[in-house]
């Protein structure tokens, strides 16, 4: 069995100013015909060793890798450079949630369509990066099938089943629902053994919302419907009705990171890429495991793409690099390094991926589990041009109630509606 290696801790910081400066101008090429390519990503994509391997395979290529600490920092620089018409890397990693916006500026990107990549990805992943006239402007790097990560030792202390197969059945197995999820939380909390059940109420809401096709904006008109959408209000009300199960934390904050070391919670809704984050923050903590189950079946959260801006001075070489990085062999290697689950069908079905286990998660067969979770994905939510702003406002609405404890649910929902009005 092959073991998975892990990502850097989530709070690893790279100065934004240094990265922007690194992207500011075209890299110099040598007189001997060698080429320097620049690639920008964010967080941890498992590319360090891969880029070195690519240089070894292509002696005339030198690669400069600018890695932003967060997707928000990457997006800020991306938007600024796109507007200026210069300053983007030759290969730019973009989050899937940005892709609707990116498609609005498709003329600024190289059409990456090629017989070499036909049929590479799940249809929905490819469609997300395809223009109405059939231009493919992004190669999918990974997807984010979700599962339940949990502390087996804390479950055992609460008198609940703790092995991953029994925990999957506890949550409802193939018929798991969000009602089952909250019922397990009530059982856990009733034991009175100490920690909270789940880390963040907003994260639960986001995971649930990712199972609804039209939640934030109408696909045909991009009209913002979040404030009047009964499905969204049901999610909001239900998660806050069960806020007593939460550790009242906001993901990615210092308090959230510290809680991994202090037994602050027992359960997380965890996309594949979150597994590396958990290990980075919970280093030295024993008891984490992964159950092959998720409420309401399958759900994808996250995933990214590689694009080639038309301002690149080396578009052919840049496309070749993007194509190589998203080939099945490289996607499996990236998964082993960071837990980023391949978007590439051949990689998903490969024996190499199926054999991957994770020592940190009690040798969980994460390759098999995440493949099973990916197979259950049936709905891909529509993400309109205001998606990021709307979801940020929604999470803030929940956090005002759950984390800050400054407003009632009704008061905070009214503030959410006010925030939506500013976007129209």
GIVENBEL-V425030 format. One record per residue. N is the residue number from 1. RES is the residue in three letters. BURIAL is # if it has 9 or more other ideal C-beta (glycine too) atoms within 8 Angstrom, else .. D_CENTER is the distance of its C-alpha to the mean C-alpha in whole Angstrom. Layout:
N | RES | BURIAL | D_CENTER
N | RES | BURIAL | D_CENTER
This chain:
1 | UNK | . | 26
2 | UNK | . | 23
3 | UNK | # | 21
4 | UNK | # | 18
5 | UNK | . | 18
6 | UNK | # | 15
7 | UNK | # | 13
8 | UNK | . | 15
9 | UNK | # | 15
10 | UNK | # | 13
11 | UNK | . | 16
12 | UNK | . | 17
13 | UNK | . | 18
14 | UNK | # | 20
15 | UNK | . | 22
16 | UNK | # | 21
17 | UNK | . | 24
18 | UNK | . | 25
19 | UNK | # | 22
20 | UNK | # | 23
21 | UNK | . | 26
22 | UNK | # | 25
23 | UNK | # | 24
24 | UNK | . | 27
25 | UNK | . | 29
26 | UNK | . | 30
27 | UNK | # | 30
28 | UNK | . | 34
29 | UNK | . | 35
30 | UNK | . | 38
31 | UNK | . | 41
32 | UNK | . | 41
33 | UNK | . | 38
34 | UNK | # | 35
35 | UNK | # | 32
36 | UNK | # | 29
37 | UNK | # | 26
38 | UNK | # | 23
39 | UNK | # | 19
40 | UNK | # | 17
41 | UNK | # | 13
42 | UNK | # | 11
43 | UNK | # | 10
44 | UNK | # | 11
45 | UNK | # | 11
46 | UNK | # | 14
47 | UNK | # | 16
48 | UNK | . | 19
49 | UNK | # | 21
50 | UNK | # | 20
51 | UNK | # | 22
52 | UNK | . | 25
53 | UNK | . | 25
54 | UNK | # | 25
55 | UNK | # | 28
56 | UNK | . | 30
57 | UNK | . | 30
58 | UNK | . | 31
59 | UNK | . | 33
60 | UNK | . | 33
61 | UNK | # | 30
62 | UNK | # | 29
63 | UNK | # | 25
64 | UNK | # | 24
65 | UNK | # | 20
66 | UNK | # | 19
67 | UNK | # | 16
68 | UNK | # | 15
69 | UNK | # | 14
70 | UNK | # | 11
71 | UNK | # | 10
72 | UNK | . | 13
73 | UNK | # | 15
74 | UNK | # | 14
75 | UNK | # | 14
76 | UNK | # | 18
77 | UNK | # | 19
78 | UNK | # | 18
79 | UNK | . | 20
80 | UNK | # | 23
81 | UNK | # | 24
82 | UNK | # | 23
83 | UNK | . | 26
84 | UNK | . | 28
85 | UNK | . | 28
86 | UNK | . | 28
87 | UNK | # | 25
88 | UNK | # | 22
89 | UNK | # | 22
90 | UNK | # | 23
91 | UNK | # | 19
92 | UNK | # | 17
93 | UNK | # | 13
94 | UNK | # | 11
95 | UNK | # | 8
96 | UNK | # | 8
97 | UNK | . | 9
98 | UNK | # | 12
99 | UNK | # | 14
100 | UNK | # | 16
101 | UNK | . | 17
102 | UNK | # | 18
103 | UNK | # | 20
104 | UNK | . | 22
105 | UNK | # | 23
106 | UNK | # | 23
107 | UNK | . | 26
108 | UNK | . | 25
109 | UNK | # | 23
110 | UNK | # | 24
111 | UNK | . | 25
112 | UNK | # | 23
113 | UNK | . | 25
114 | UNK | . | 26
115 | UNK | . | 28
116 | UNK | . | 26
117 | UNK | # | 23
118 | UNK | . | 24
119 | UNK | . | 23
120 | UNK | # | 20
121 | UNK | # | 17
122 | UNK | . | 17
123 | UNK | . | 19
124 | UNK | . | 16
125 | UNK | # | 14
126 | UNK | # | 17
127 | UNK | . | 18
128 | UNK | # | 15
129 | UNK | # | 16
130 | UNK | # | 20
131 | UNK | . | 23
132 | UNK | . | 25
133 | UNK | . | 28
134 | UNK | . | 26
135 | UNK | # | 24
136 | UNK | # | 21
137 | UNK | # | 20
138 | UNK | # | 16
139 | UNK | # | 16
140 | UNK | # | 12
141 | UNK | # | 11
142 | UNK | # | 9
143 | UNK | # | 7
144 | UNK | # | 6
145 | UNK | # | 9
146 | UNK | # | 10
147 | UNK | # | 13
148 | UNK | # | 15
149 | UNK | # | 15
150 | UNK | # | 18
151 | UNK | # | 21
152 | UNK | # | 24
153 | UNK | # | 27
154 | UNK | # | 26
155 | UNK | # | 26
156 | UNK | # | 30
157 | UNK | # | 31
158 | UNK | # | 31
159 | UNK | . | 32
160 | UNK | # | 30
161 | UNK | . | 29
162 | UNK | # | 27
163 | UNK | . | 26
164 | UNK | # | 23
165 | UNK | . | 25
166 | UNK | # | 27
167 | UNK | # | 24
168 | UNK | # | 22
169 | UNK | # | 26
170 | UNK | # | 26
171 | UNK | # | 23
172 | UNK | # | 25
173 | UNK | . | 24
174 | UNK | . | 23
175 | UNK | . | 25
176 | UNK | # | 22
177 | UNK | # | 22
178 | UNK | # | 21
179 | UNK | . | 24
180 | UNK | # | 24
181 | UNK | # | 21
182 | UNK | # | 23
183 | UNK | . | 27
184 | UNK | # | 25
185 | UNK | # | 24
186 | UNK | # | 28
187 | UNK | # | 29
188 | UNK | # | 28
189 | UNK | # | 29
190 | UNK | . | 32
191 | UNK | # | 33
192 | UNK | . | 33
193 | UNK | . | 32
194 | UNK | . | 30
195 | UNK | # | 26
196 | UNK | # | 24
197 | UNK | # | 22
198 | UNK | # | 19
199 | UNK | # | 17
200 | UNK | # | 16
201 | UNK | # | 17
202 | UNK | # | 15
203 | UNK | # | 12
204 | UNK | # | 14
205 | UNK | # | 15
206 | UNK | # | 12
207 | UNK | # | 11
208 | UNK | # | 15
209 | UNK | # | 14
210 | UNK | # | 12
211 | UNK | # | 15
212 | UNK | # | 17
213 | UNK | . | 18
214 | UNK | # | 19
215 | UNK | # | 19
216 | UNK | # | 18
217 | UNK | # | 21
218 | UNK | # | 23
219 | UNK | . | 22
220 | UNK | . | 26
221 | UNK | . | 26
222 | UNK | # | 23
223 | UNK | . | 25
224 | UNK | # | 23
225 | UNK | # | 24
226 | UNK | # | 22
227 | UNK | . | 25
228 | UNK | . | 27
229 | UNK | # | 25
230 | UNK | . | 26
231 | UNK | . | 23
232 | UNK | # | 21
233 | UNK | # | 24
234 | UNK | . | 24
235 | UNK | # | 20
236 | UNK | # | 21
237 | UNK | # | 25
238 | UNK | # | 24
239 | UNK | # | 21
240 | UNK | # | 24
241 | UNK | . | 26
242 | UNK | # | 25
243 | UNK | # | 24
244 | UNK | . | 26
245 | UNK | # | 24
246 | UNK | # | 21
247 | UNK | # | 22
248 | UNK | # | 21
249 | UNK | # | 19
250 | UNK | # | 16
251 | UNK | # | 13
252 | UNK | . | 13
253 | UNK | . | 17
254 | UNK | . | 19
255 | UNK | . | 21
256 | UNK | # | 17
257 | UNK | # | 17
258 | UNK | # | 21
259 | UNK | # | 21
260 | UNK | # | 19
261 | UNK | . | 23
262 | UNK | . | 25
263 | UNK | . | 24
264 | UNK | # | 23
265 | UNK | # | 21
266 | UNK | # | 21
267 | UNK | # | 18
268 | UNK | # | 14
269 | UNK | # | 12
270 | UNK | # | 9
271 | UNK | # | 6
272 | UNK | # | 8
273 | UNK | # | 6
274 | UNK | # | 7
275 | UNK | # | 11
276 | UNK | # | 11
277 | UNK | # | 11
278 | UNK | # | 13
279 | UNK | # | 16
280 | UNK | # | 16
281 | UNK | # | 17
282 | UNK | # | 19
283 | UNK | . | 21
284 | UNK | . | 24
285 | UNK | # | 23
286 | UNK | . | 24
287 | UNK | . | 24
288 | UNK | # | 20
289 | UNK | # | 19
290 | UNK | # | 17
291 | UNK | # | 19
292 | UNK | # | 18
293 | UNK | # | 18
294 | UNK | # | 16
295 | UNK | # | 18
296 | UNK | # | 19
297 | UNK | # | 18
298 | UNK | # | 15
299 | UNK | # | 12
300 | UNK | # | 8
301 | UNK | # | 5
302 | UNK | # | 3
303 | UNK | # | 5
304 | UNK | # | 8
305 | UNK | # | 11
306 | UNK | # | 15
307 | UNK | # | 17
308 | UNK | # | 21
309 | UNK | # | 23
310 | UNK | # | 26
311 | UNK | . | 27
312 | UNK | # | 27
313 | UNK | . | 30
314 | UNK | # | 29
315 | UNK | # | 27
316 | UNK | . | 28
317 | UNK | # | 27
318 | UNK | # | 24
319 | UNK | # | 23
320 | UNK | . | 25
321 | UNK | # | 22
322 | UNK | # | 19
323 | UNK | # | 21
324 | UNK | # | 21
325 | UNK | # | 18
326 | UNK | # | 17
327 | UNK | # | 20
328 | UNK | # | 19
329 | UNK | . | 21
330 | UNK | # | 19
331 | UNK | # | 15
332 | UNK | # | 17
333 | UNK | # | 18
334 | UNK | # | 14
335 | UNK | # | 13
336 | UNK | # | 16
337 | UNK | # | 16
338 | UNK | # | 12
339 | UNK | # | 11
340 | UNK | # | 8
341 | UNK | # | 10
342 | UNK | # | 12
343 | UNK | # | 12
344 | UNK | # | 16
345 | UNK | # | 18
346 | UNK | . | 21
347 | UNK | # | 18
348 | UNK | # | 17
349 | UNK | . | 21
350 | UNK | # | 22
351 | UNK | . | 24
352 | UNK | . | 22
353 | UNK | # | 19
354 | UNK | # | 21
355 | UNK | # | 23
356 | UNK | # | 20
357 | UNK | # | 20
358 | UNK | # | 19
359 | UNK | . | 22
360 | UNK | . | 20
361 | UNK | # | 19
362 | UNK | . | 23
363 | UNK | . | 23
364 | UNK | # | 20
365 | UNK | # | 20
366 | UNK | # | 16
367 | UNK | # | 17
368 | UNK | # | 19
369 | UNK | # | 17
370 | UNK | # | 14
371 | UNK | # | 16
372 | UNK | # | 18
373 | UNK | # | 15
374 | UNK | # | 14
375 | UNK | . | 17
376 | UNK | # | 17
377 | UNK | # | 15
378 | UNK | . | 17
379 | UNK | . | 16
380 | UNK | . | 14
381 | UNK | # | 14
382 | UNK | # | 16
383 | UNK | # | 14
384 | UNK | # | 17
385 | UNK | . | 18
386 | UNK | # | 18
387 | UNK | # | 15
388 | UNK | # | 13
389 | UNK | . | 17
390 | UNK | # | 17
391 | UNK | # | 14
392 | UNK | . | 15
393 | UNK | # | 19
394 | UNK | # | 18
395 | UNK | # | 16
396 | UNK | # | 19
397 | UNK | # | 21
398 | UNK | # | 20
399 | UNK | # | 20
400 | UNK | # | 24
401 | UNK | # | 25
402 | UNK | # | 23
403 | UNK | # | 22
404 | UNK | . | 25
405 | UNK | . | 27
406 | UNK | . | 29
407 | UNK | # | 29
408 | UNK | . | 30
409 | UNK | # | 27
410 | UNK | . | 30
411 | UNK | # | 30
412 | UNK | # | 26
413 | UNK | # | 26
414 | UNK | . | 29
415 | UNK | # | 27
416 | UNK | # | 24
417 | UNK | # | 26
418 | UNK | . | 28
419 | UNK | # | 25
420 | UNK | # | 24
421 | UNK | . | 28
422 | UNK | . | 27
423 | UNK | # | 25
424 | UNK | . | 27
